[in-house]
Amino acid sequence: MQNSTVFPLGEQPRSSPATATPPIKLLTRMEQLKLLSKAEKAGLLSAAEKFGFSLSTIERLGLLSKAEELGVLSAATDPGTPRTLLTLSLGLLILGPLFVYFVPEDNLGLVGLQVVVALVSVIGGSAGLAASNFVSNLQKLK
């Protein structure tokens, strides 16, 4: 992915003549948005800890290195990610009603399938919209 470099807090990017847009400093942007403070005020950190999900658990399970291997951190800095997430979420939000419209309601199994597909498309589409907005806000230059 082009222009997808993650910089530690306070570190300056190396200048590159091939780079047209400035690279996104993900950790600096998270600090500017005060995301950890907002998560703390919302009670998300204590709720995660109640479910056994703490920083030591993340470290022990190697979740950050796994996220890096899967390209999650690079995707968060890729300028095309918000658009891709938005397209995917709109597709999911359209899929639900279309599936319900075109699949006949001949038996209970088909009605159950309609409900499952509608729920997945509403939940997935909503999550995709939220993720698109979140990544877009992370990438805004200040």
CNS distance restraints for C-alpha pairs under 8 A (distance, minus, plus):
assign (resid   1 and name CA) (resid  74 and name CA) 7.28 0.50 0.50
assign (resid   1 and name CA) (resid  75 and name CA) 7.89 0.50 0.50
assign (resid   1 and name CA) (resid  78 and name CA) 6.70 0.50 0.50
assign (resid   2 and name CA) (resid  78 and name CA) 6.94 0.50 0.50
assign (resid   3 and name CA) (resid  19 and name CA) 7.06 0.50 0.50
assign (resid   3 and name CA) (resid  21 and name CA) 7.65 0.50 0.50
assign (resid   3 and name CA) (resid  22 and name CA) 7.85 0.50 0.50
assign (resid   3 and name CA) (resid  23 and name CA) 5.68 0.50 0.50
assign (resid   3 and name CA) (resid  24 and name CA) 7.70 0.50 0.50
assign (resid   3 and name CA) (resid  77 and name CA) 7.36 0.50 0.50
assign (resid   3 and name CA) (resid  78 and name CA) 6.42 0.50 0.50
assign (resid   3 and name CA) (resid  79 and name CA) 7.82 0.50 0.50
assign (resid   4 and name CA) (resid  23 and name CA) 6.85 0.50 0.50
assign (resid   4 and name CA) (resid  24 and name CA) 7.23 0.50 0.50
assign (resid   4 and name CA) (resid  74 and name CA) 5.13 0.50 0.50
assign (resid   4 and name CA) (resid  75 and name CA) 7.17 0.50 0.50
assign (resid   4 and name CA) (resid  76 and name CA) 7.89 0.50 0.50
assign (resid   4 and name CA) (resid  77 and name CA) 4.92 0.50 0.50
assign (resid   4 and name CA) (resid  78 and name CA) 5.10 0.50 0.50
assign (resid   5 and name CA) (resid  23 and name CA) 6.49 0.50 0.50
assign (resid   5 and name CA) (resid  24 and name CA) 6.93 0.50 0.50
assign (resid   5 and name CA) (resid  25 and name CA) 7.65 0.50 0.50
assign (resid   5 and name CA) (resid  74 and name CA) 6.55 0.50 0.50
assign (resid   5 and name CA) (resid  77 and name CA) 6.73 0.50 0.50
assign (resid   6 and name CA) (resid  24 and name CA) 7.09 0.50 0.50
assign (resid   6 and name CA) (resid  25 and name CA) 6.00 0.50 0.50
assign (resid   6 and name CA) (resid  26 and name CA) 5.98 0.50 0.50
assign (resid   6 and name CA) (resid  27 and name CA) 7.64 0.50 0.50
assign (resid   6 and name CA) (resid  73 and name CA) 7.15 0.50 0.50
assign (resid   6 and name CA) (resid  74 and name CA) 7.11 0.50 0.50
assign (resid   6 and name CA) (resid  77 and name CA) 7.13 0.50 0.50
assign (resid   7 and name CA) (resid  11 and name CA) 6.10 0.50 0.50
assign (resid   7 and name CA) (resid  12 and name CA) 7.37 0.50 0.50
assign (resid   7 and name CA) (resid  13 and name CA) 6.99 0.50 0.50
assign (resid   7 and name CA) (resid  24 and name CA) 7.92 0.50 0.50
assign (resid   7 and name CA) (resid  25 and name CA) 5.36 0.50 0.50
assign (resid   7 and name CA) (resid  26 and name CA) 6.68 0.50 0.50
assign (resid   7 and name CA) (resid  27 and name CA) 6.85 0.50 0.50
assign (resid   8 and name CA) (resid  25 and name CA) 7.61 0.50 0.50
assign (resid   8 and name CA) (resid  26 and name CA) 7.97 0.50 0.50
assign (resid   8 and name CA) (resid  27 and name CA) 6.13 0.50 0.50
assign (resid   8 and name CA) (resid  28 and name CA) 7.58 0.50 0.50
assign (resid   9 and name CA) (resid  25 and name CA) 7.84 0.50 0.50
assign (resid   9 and name CA) (resid  27 and name CA) 5.41 0.50 0.50
assign (resid   9 and name CA) (resid  28 and name CA) 5.31 0.50 0.50
assign (resid  10 and name CA) (resid  28 and name CA) 6.90 0.50 0.50
assign (resid  13 and name CA) (resid  23 and name CA) 7.42 0.50 0.50
assign (resid  19 and name CA) (resid  23 and name CA) 7.99 0.50 0.50
assign (resid  23 and name CA) (resid  77 and name CA) 7.87 0.50 0.50
assign (resid  24 and name CA) (resid  77 and name CA) 5.80 0.50 0.50
assign (resid  24 and name CA) (resid 139 and name CA) 6.12 0.50 0.50
assign (resid  24 and name CA) (resid 141 and name CA) 7.62 0.50 0.50
assign (resid  25 and name CA) (resid  29 and name CA) 6.09 0.50 0.50
assign (resid  25 and name CA) (resid  77 and name CA) 7.89 0.50 0.50
assign (resid  26 and name CA) (resid  30 and name CA) 6.18 0.50 0.50
assign (resid  26 and name CA) (resid  76 and name CA) 7.76 0.50 0.50
assign (resid  26 and name CA) (resid  77 and name CA) 6.84 0.50 0.50
assign (resid  26 and name CA) (resid 138 and name CA) 6.74 0.50 0.50
assign (resid  26 and name CA) (resid 139 and name CA) 7.37 0.50 0.50
assign (resid  27 and name CA) (resid  31 and name CA) 6.25 0.50 0.50
assign (resid  28 and name CA) (resid  32 and name CA) 6.26 0.50 0.50
assign (resid  29 and name CA) (resid  33 and name CA) 6.20 0.50 0.50
assign (resid  29 and name CA) (resid 138 and name CA) 5.93 0.50 0.50
assign (resid  29 and name CA) (resid 139 and name CA) 7.49 0.50 0.50
assign (resid  30 and name CA) (resid  34 and name CA) 6.09 0.50 0.50
assign (resid  30 and name CA) (resid  35 and name CA) 5.72 0.50 0.50
assign (resid  30 and name CA) (resid  36 and name CA) 7.88 0.50 0.50
assign (resid  30 and name CA) (resid 138 and name CA) 6.74 0.50 0.50
assign (resid  31 and name CA) (resid  35 and name CA) 6.66 0.50 0.50
assign (resid  31 and name CA) (resid  36 and name CA) 7.82 0.50 0.50
assign (resid  34 and name CA) (resid  38 and name CA) 6.26 0.50 0.50
assign (resid  35 and name CA) (resid  39 and name CA) 6.08 0.50 0.50
assign (resid  36 and name CA) (resid  40 and name CA) 6.07 0.50 0.50
assign (resid  37 and name CA) (resid  41 and name CA) 6.16 0.50 0.50
assign (resid  38 and name CA) (resid  42 and name CA) 6.08 0.50 0.50
assign (resid  39 and name CA) (resid  43 and name CA) 6.30 0.50 0.50
assign (resid  39 and name CA) (resid  44 and name CA) 5.30 0.50 0.50
assign (resid  39 and name CA) (resid  45 and name CA) 6.38 0.50 0.50
assign (resid  40 and name CA) (resid  44 and name CA) 5.98 0.50 0.50
assign (resid  40 and name CA) (resid  45 and name CA) 5.62 0.50 0.50
assign (resid  40 and name CA) (resid  46 and name CA) 7.58 0.50 0.50
assign (resid  43 and name CA) (resid  47 and name CA) 6.13 0.50 0.50
assign (resid  44 and name CA) (resid  48 and name CA) 6.02 0.50 0.50
assign (resid  45 and name CA) (resid  49 and name CA) 6.19 0.50 0.50
assign (resid  45 and name CA) (resid  54 and name CA) 7.95 0.50 0.50
assign (resid  46 and name CA) (resid  50 and name CA) 6.17 0.50 0.50
assign (resid  47 and name CA) (resid  51 and name CA) 6.58 0.50 0.50
assign (resid  48 and name CA) (resid  52 and name CA) 6.51 0.50 0.50
assign (resid  48 and name CA) (resid  53 and name CA) 5.04 0.50 0.50
assign (resid  48 and name CA) (resid  54 and name CA) 6.69 0.50 0.50
assign (resid  49 and name CA) (resid  53 and name CA) 4.83 0.50 0.50
assign (resid  49 and name CA) (resid  54 and name CA) 5.10 0.50 0.50
assign (resid  52 and name CA) (resid  57 and name CA) 7.49 0.50 0.50
assign (resid  53 and name CA) (resid  57 and name CA) 5.83 0.50 0.50
assign (resid  53 and name CA) (resid  58 and name CA) 7.10 0.50 0.50
assign (resid  54 and name CA) (resid  58 and name CA) 6.35 0.50 0.50
assign (resid  55 and name CA) (resid  59 and name CA) 6.18 0.50 0.50
assign (resid  56 and name CA) (resid  60 and name CA) 5.95 0.50 0.50
assign (resid  57 and name CA) (resid  61 and name CA) 5.99 0.50 0.50
assign (resid  58 and name CA) (resid  62 and name CA) 5.99 0.50 0.50
assign (resid  58 and name CA) (resid  63 and name CA) 5.38 0.50 0.50
assign (resid  58 and name CA) (resid  64 and name CA) 7.12 0.50 0.50
assign (resid  59 and name CA) (resid  63 and name CA) 6.64 0.50 0.50
assign (resid  59 and name CA) (resid  64 and name CA) 7.39 0.50 0.50
assign (resid  62 and name CA) (resid  66 and name CA) 6.20 0.50 0.50
assign (resid  63 and name CA) (resid  67 and name CA) 6.02 0.50 0.50
assign (resid  64 and name CA) (resid  68 and name CA) 6.19 0.50 0.50
assign (resid  65 and name CA) (resid  69 and name CA) 6.14 0.50 0.50
assign (resid  66 and name CA) (resid  70 and name CA) 6.19 0.50 0.50
assign (resid  67 and name CA) (resid  71 and name CA) 6.21 0.50 0.50
assign (resid  67 and name CA) (resid  72 and name CA) 5.26 0.50 0.50
assign (resid  67 and name CA) (resid  73 and name CA) 6.65 0.50 0.50
assign (resid  68 and name CA) (resid  72 and name CA) 5.91 0.50 0.50
assign (resid  68 and name CA) (resid  73 and name CA) 5.70 0.50 0.50
assign (resid  68 and name CA) (resid  74 and name CA) 7.44 0.50 0.50
assign (resid  71 and name CA) (resid  75 and name CA) 5.97 0.50 0.50
assign (resid  72 and name CA) (resid  76 and name CA) 6.25 0.50 0.50
assign (resid  73 and name CA) (resid  77 and name CA) 6.75 0.50 0.50
assign (resid  74 and name CA) (resid  78 and name CA) 6.19 0.50 0.50
assign (resid  75 and name CA) (resid  81 and name CA) 6.09 0.50 0.50
assign (resid  76 and name CA) (resid  81 and name CA) 6.84 0.50 0.50
assign (resid  76 and name CA) (resid 135 and name CA) 6.07 0.50 0.50
assign (resid  76 and name CA) (resid 138 and name CA) 7.89 0.50 0.50
assign (resid  76 and name CA) (resid 139 and name CA) 7.84 0.50 0.50
assign (resid  77 and name CA) (resid  81 and name CA) 7.81 0.50 0.50
assign (resid  77 and name CA) (resid 139 and name CA) 6.59 0.50 0.50
assign (resid  79 and name CA) (resid 139 and name CA) 7.38 0.50 0.50
assign (resid  80 and name CA) (resid  84 and name CA) 6.24 0.50 0.50
assign (resid  81 and name CA) (resid  85 and name CA) 6.06 0.50 0.50
assign (resid  81 and name CA) (resid 132 and name CA) 7.39 0.50 0.50
assign (resid  81 and name CA) (resid 135 and name CA) 7.47 0.50 0.50
assign (resid  82 and name CA) (resid  86 and name CA) 6.06 0.50 0.50
assign (resid  82 and name CA) (resid 131 and name CA) 7.66 0.50 0.50
assign (resid  82 and name CA) (resid 132 and name CA) 4.43 0.50 0.50
assign (resid  82 and name CA) (resid 133 and name CA) 6.91 0.50 0.50
assign (resid  82 and name CA) (resid 135 and name CA) 5.99 0.50 0.50
assign (resid  82 and name CA) (resid 136 and name CA) 5.57 0.50 0.50
assign (resid  83 and name CA) (resid  87 and name CA) 6.15 0.50 0.50
assign (resid  83 and name CA) (resid 132 and name CA) 7.07 0.50 0.50
assign (resid  84 and name CA) (resid  88 and name CA) 6.16 0.50 0.50
assign (resid  84 and name CA) (resid 132 and name CA) 7.97 0.50 0.50
assign (resid  85 and name CA) (resid  89 and name CA) 6.05 0.50 0.50
assign (resid  85 and name CA) (resid 128 and name CA) 5.63 0.50 0.50
assign (resid  85 and name CA) (resid 129 and name CA) 6.94 0.50 0.50
assign (resid  85 and name CA) (resid 131 and name CA) 7.02 0.50 0.50
assign (resid  85 and name CA) (resid 132 and name CA) 5.22 0.50 0.50
assign (resid  86 and name CA) (resid  90 and name CA) 6.11 0.50 0.50
assign (resid  86 and name CA) (resid 128 and name CA) 6.39 0.50 0.50
assign (resid  86 and name CA) (resid 129 and name CA) 5.73 0.50 0.50
assign (resid  86 and name CA) (resid 132 and name CA) 5.65 0.50 0.50
assign (resid  87 and name CA) (resid  91 and name CA) 6.14 0.50 0.50
assign (resid  88 and name CA) (resid  92 and name CA) 6.26 0.50 0.50
assign (resid  88 and name CA) (resid 125 and name CA) 7.41 0.50 0.50
assign (resid  88 and name CA) (resid 128 and name CA) 6.93 0.50 0.50
assign (resid  89 and name CA) (resid  93 and name CA) 6.13 0.50 0.50
assign (resid  89 and name CA) (resid 124 and name CA) 6.73 0.50 0.50
assign (resid  89 and name CA) (resid 125 and name CA) 4.03 0.50 0.50
assign (resid  89 and name CA) (resid 126 and name CA) 6.81 0.50 0.50
assign (resid  89 and name CA) (resid 127 and name CA) 7.55 0.50 0.50
assign (resid  89 and name CA) (resid 128 and name CA) 4.72 0.50 0.50
assign (resid  89 and name CA) (resid 129 and name CA) 5.81 0.50 0.50
assign (resid  90 and name CA) (resid  94 and name CA) 6.16 0.50 0.50
assign (resid  90 and name CA) (resid 125 and name CA) 6.27 0.50 0.50
assign (resid  90 and name CA) (resid 129 and name CA) 7.86 0.50 0.50
assign (resid  91 and name CA) (resid  95 and name CA) 6.05 0.50 0.50
assign (resid  91 and name CA) (resid 125 and name CA) 7.58 0.50 0.50
assign (resid  92 and name CA) (resid  96 and name CA) 6.68 0.50 0.50
assign (resid  92 and name CA) (resid 121 and name CA) 4.79 0.50 0.50
assign (resid  92 and name CA) (resid 122 and name CA) 7.14 0.50 0.50
assign (resid  92 and name CA) (resid 124 and name CA) 6.67 0.50 0.50
assign (resid  92 and name CA) (resid 125 and name CA) 5.11 0.50 0.50
assign (resid  93 and name CA) (resid  97 and name CA) 7.63 0.50 0.50
assign (resid  93 and name CA) (resid 121 and name CA) 5.43 0.50 0.50
assign (resid  93 and name CA) (resid 122 and name CA) 5.78 0.50 0.50
assign (resid  93 and name CA) (resid 124 and name CA) 7.91 0.50 0.50
assign (resid  93 and name CA) (resid 125 and name CA) 5.14 0.50 0.50
assign (resid  93 and name CA) (resid 126 and name CA) 7.81 0.50 0.50
assign (resid  94 and name CA) (resid  98 and name CA) 6.40 0.50 0.50
assign (resid  94 and name CA) (resid 121 and name CA) 7.86 0.50 0.50
assign (resid  95 and name CA) (resid  99 and name CA) 5.92 0.50 0.50
assign (resid  95 and name CA) (resid 118 and name CA) 7.80 0.50 0.50
assign (resid  95 and name CA) (resid 121 and name CA) 6.53 0.50 0.50
assign (resid  96 and name CA) (resid 100 and name CA) 6.28 0.50 0.50
assign (resid  96 and name CA) (resid 114 and name CA) 7.93 0.50 0.50
assign (resid  96 and name CA) (resid 117 and name CA) 5.98 0.50 0.50
assign (resid  96 and name CA) (resid 118 and name CA) 4.34 0.50 0.50
assign (resid  96 and name CA) (resid 119 and name CA) 7.63 0.50 0.50
assign (resid  96 and name CA) (resid 120 and name CA) 7.87 0.50 0.50
assign (resid  96 and name CA) (resid 121 and name CA) 5.31 0.50 0.50
assign (resid  96 and name CA) (resid 122 and name CA) 7.06 0.50 0.50
assign (resid  97 and name CA) (resid 101 and name CA) 6.04 0.50 0.50
assign (resid  97 and name CA) (resid 118 and name CA) 6.85 0.50 0.50
assign (resid  98 and name CA) (resid 102 and name CA) 6.08 0.50 0.50
assign (resid  99 and name CA) (resid 103 and name CA) 5.80 0.50 0.50
assign (resid  99 and name CA) (resid 114 and name CA) 6.74 0.50 0.50
assign (resid  99 and name CA) (resid 117 and name CA) 7.36 0.50 0.50
assign (resid  99 and name CA) (resid 118 and name CA) 7.63 0.50 0.50
assign (resid 100 and name CA) (resid 104 and name CA) 7.88 0.50 0.50
assign (resid 100 and name CA) (resid 114 and name CA) 5.39 0.50 0.50
assign (resid 100 and name CA) (resid 115 and name CA) 7.98 0.50 0.50
assign (resid 100 and name CA) (resid 118 and name CA) 7.23 0.50 0.50
assign (resid 103 and name CA) (resid 110 and name CA) 7.27 0.50 0.50
assign (resid 103 and name CA) (resid 114 and name CA) 7.38 0.50 0.50
assign (resid 104 and name CA) (resid 110 and name CA) 7.03 0.50 0.50
assign (resid 105 and name CA) (resid 110 and name CA) 5.88 0.50 0.50
assign (resid 105 and name CA) (resid 111 and name CA) 5.60 0.50 0.50
assign (resid 106 and name CA) (resid 110 and name CA) 6.78 0.50 0.50
assign (resid 106 and name CA) (resid 111 and name CA) 7.81 0.50 0.50
assign (resid 107 and name CA) (resid 111 and name CA) 6.56 0.50 0.50
assign (resid 108 and name CA) (resid 112 and name CA) 6.08 0.50 0.50
assign (resid 109 and name CA) (resid 113 and name CA) 6.14 0.50 0.50
assign (resid 110 and name CA) (resid 114 and name CA) 6.16 0.50 0.50
assign (resid 111 and name CA) (resid 115 and name CA) 6.33 0.50 0.50
assign (resid 112 and name CA) (resid 116 and name CA) 6.24 0.50 0.50
assign (resid 113 and name CA) (resid 117 and name CA) 6.09 0.50 0.50
assign (resid 114 and name CA) (resid 118 and name CA) 5.96 0.50 0.50
assign (resid 115 and name CA) (resid 119 and name CA) 6.06 0.50 0.50
assign (resid 116 and name CA) (resid 120 and name CA) 6.11 0.50 0.50
assign (resid 117 and name CA) (resid 121 and name CA) 6.01 0.50 0.50
assign (resid 118 and name CA) (resid 122 and name CA) 6.10 0.50 0.50
assign (resid 119 and name CA) (resid 123 and name CA) 5.98 0.50 0.50
assign (resid 120 and name CA) (resid 124 and name CA) 5.62 0.50 0.50
assign (resid 120 and name CA) (resid 125 and name CA) 7.99 0.50 0.50
assign (resid 121 and name CA) (resid 125 and name CA) 5.53 0.50 0.50
assign (resid 122 and name CA) (resid 126 and name CA) 5.94 0.50 0.50
assign (resid 123 and name CA) (resid 127 and name CA) 6.07 0.50 0.50
assign (resid 124 and name CA) (resid 128 and name CA) 5.98 0.50 0.50
assign (resid 125 and name CA) (resid 129 and name CA) 6.20 0.50 0.50
assign (resid 126 and name CA) (resid 130 and name CA) 6.23 0.50 0.50
assign (resid 127 and name CA) (resid 131 and name CA) 6.01 0.50 0.50
assign (resid 128 and name CA) (resid 132 and name CA) 5.98 0.50 0.50
assign (resid 129 and name CA) (resid 133 and name CA) 6.21 0.50 0.50
assign (resid 130 and name CA) (resid 134 and name CA) 6.07 0.50 0.50
assign (resid 131 and name CA) (resid 135 and name CA) 6.03 0.50 0.50
assign (resid 132 and name CA) (resid 136 and name CA) 6.01 0.50 0.50
assign (resid 133 and name CA) (resid 137 and name CA) 6.15 0.50 0.50
assign (resid 134 and name CA) (resid 138 and name CA) 6.26 0.50 0.50
assign (resid 135 and name CA) (resid 139 and name CA) 6.20 0.50 0.50
assign (resid 136 and name CA) (resid 140 and name CA) 6.37 0.50 0.50
